[in-house]
């Protein structure tokens, strides 16, 4: 990730690490050529407004020297800027402000299109296909709302790990200062729908948060 705003870089890199990715962050494009050789990233999250060489110049470097996917990240919402990035070889374009869960989903989608990750996660008899937004429990389709699906995708990415309410708020809603009861309401609704088709997978760990795992995991 190349982003000079420390708060944004910290939030995005944390969300990507929570989703299971290895992340390196740089505040500018100095020695980008060397970084591409040393780190060999599968994807670069690239801000446009950077000190020194801007994102468009760095995009050209990436396209000449690497097969990495590129998701451009910027406060510019003009159509001409988006077209310039996409025409220059960017795989996707996200405009600030954004929800972290959306950015992580876009990163995952680009990596899947490039054949570097899979869209399907399985926990016990639960199958979550992020590409097609299909959720199956014991072979039976589970109908979820858009928010419940985002929540399940996040929990599935964290399968086997306990995640707290603040982590969930940040990843799914993009903010930490929502009422934590929001998480409880959506977790309860999601759990109820999943348990219509099988035993409990979404567990509460008292005082810590929630974990998605099969009973025998």
N, C-alpha and C positions, 0 to 999 in steps of 0.2 A: 504494500500500500504506500502510495506517495501522496501525502497530505500534510500541509504546513500548519493547519489548525489543530493544536494539541488535543483539545477536548473531543473533536470529531474523530481524530485518529485513534484516541484511546477507546472511545465507545465502539467504533466499528471493529477495531482489531480484537477487542474483547468478545464481541458478538461472534466474529468469525472463529475465534479460538473455541468458544463455547460450542460452536457447530462442528468442531472437530478438525478445523484447518490449522496448519502451521503458518504463522504470519510473521513477516518482517515489515517494519514501518520506517519510512524515510521522509524527512520534511521537505526534500527537494530532489531534483534530478541529477545532482552532482554524482559523477561516476556511475550513472545508470548502466552504462555498457558493462562495467565491471560487476555490478550487482546482478545483472541478468546472467552473466557467466557463472558467478559463484553460487547464487541461490537457485537459479534455474526455475523460476516460478511457473506454475501452471496458469496463473492468472494475475493480472495487475489491476488493483483498484486505483484509478488515476485521477487526481484532482486537476482541474483546468487552470485555475488561478494559483500559480506557484511562483515563488521568487526564482529569478534566473530564467532558465528555459521553461516555458509554459507547457501545459499538458498536451497541446497539439504538437509541439516540437518533440516532446518525449514519446508521444504516440508513434511518430514517424520512426524514432530510434527503435522502439519495440518491434514495429512491423518489419524493419530491415534486419533485425538481429535475433529475433525470438519468435517462437510459435505460441507464446503465451496468449491467453484470452485477455481482453481488456474491457473493464467496466469503468466508464468515465463518470466522474462525480463533480458537480459544480453548482454554484449558486445562479449561474446564468440559465434563464429559462427560454431564451430566444430560439425559435425554430432554426435559424441560420447556424447557431452554435451547435445544436444537436446534429444537424445535417453534416456540418463540417467534421465533427468527430466520427460519425458513422461512415461518411465517405472516406475518411482517413483510415478506416479499418477497425474502429472500435466495435465490440460485440454488443454492447448495451450502454445505456446512458441514463443516469439517475440524477434528478434535480433536487438540491437542498431546498427546504428541509425535507427529510424523508424518515420513514419508519425503519428501524434497524432490521426488523423481520423481512421487510420487502427487499432491502439491499442484499441480505444473506440469501434470500430466495433467488434473486437475480444472478448472484454469483454462482450458486449451485446450478441454476439452469444453464448458464454459459458453459460451465465445466461438463455438464452432462452432454450438451451439444457437441463439445469437443471430444467426447468419449473418455473423459478422465475421472468420471465418478458414475455411480448408479443412482437412479431416481427412486428405487424401491428399498424400503426398510421393513424388516420383519421382526416382530417381537412375539414369540409364542405363535398363536394362530391369527395374530393381527398383522395385516399387510397394509403399508402406507405407500402409495405411489404418488410422489410429489409432482411429477410431470402431468399426469392425467387427473390429479385431484381425486383419485379413487381410494377409498378406504374399505377394506374387507375384514370381517371378523368371522373366522371359521368358514370362509368362502361366501359369506353373506354380505352384501353391500350395506355400509353404514352411512346414513345421510347426515352430514354435518353442516353447520353454518360456516361462513367464511372465517369468522373469528375462531371457532372451534377447530377448523382445519389448520389455521396458522398455529394455534396452541399445540395441536397434536404433532404437527411437523417438528416444532421445536422440541417437544418432549421426546419424540422419536429420535431426533438427532442426539439427544442427551441420554438415550436409553441406558438404564443401569446406574445413572448418576442422579444424586439428589440435587434438585434446583430450588432455590428460594423464590419467594413471591416477587422480590425486587428484580431478580434476574429475569423472571418471566415477564414482568411488566415492561422491562427495558427491551427485551427481545421481541415480544409479541405486539405491544402497543407503542413502543418507542420512547416511553417516558418512565421515570421512577416515581413521580409524585402523584400518580393515580391512587385511589383508594384500594388498598390490598384486597378488600372484599370483592373487587372486580374479578380478581384471580379466582377466589373461592367459588364465586357464582359460575364462572365458565368451566372450572375444573369439575365441579359437581355435575353440570349439564353434560360435559364430555364423558365423564365416568358412567353416568346413567345410561347414555347411548351405547357405550362399549359393552356394558354389563348386560344389555338386553340379549347379547349373542354369545356370552361366555363368562368365565370367572374373572375376578378382578385382576386388572393389569396396572391400573393407575392408583398408586398407593400414596397415602399421606404419611410422612415421617414427622412425627410431632416435634414442633419447635424448630424444624429445619426447612421443610418444604414438601416437594412431591417427587416421585420417581416412577418412571414407566418401566416395568419389568414383568416377565412371566414368573409365576410362583416358583418354578424350578430353576430360575436364574441365580 
